Amino acid sequence: MGKKEEVTFMKRRKKPSLANLIHENRLQLLNNPKELERIEKRWEEKRALNHLDI
């Protein structure tokens, strides 16, 4: 049981959420709305690909 939880936790840690990315880079992104747009677009694409994998 413990090992399985660790594995899923590690997998989860590899994929930072869009919210976390924005939080980490929010000062940069406030000055650069195009970069924010680019990141959002990339994450939308990744989310779409993840749905295809399931």
C-alpha positions, 0 to 999 in steps of 0.5 A: 500500500505504501509503495503504490501511494509513493509511486502515484505521488511521484508521478503527480509531482512530475506534472506541475499544474498550470496554476503552479506554473503561473504562481511560480512565474507570475511576476514574469507573466504579469509583464509578458501576457504573450508568454502567459497565453503561450503557456495556457495554449501549451497546457490545453494541448497537453490536457487534450493529449492526456485525454486521448491516452485514457 
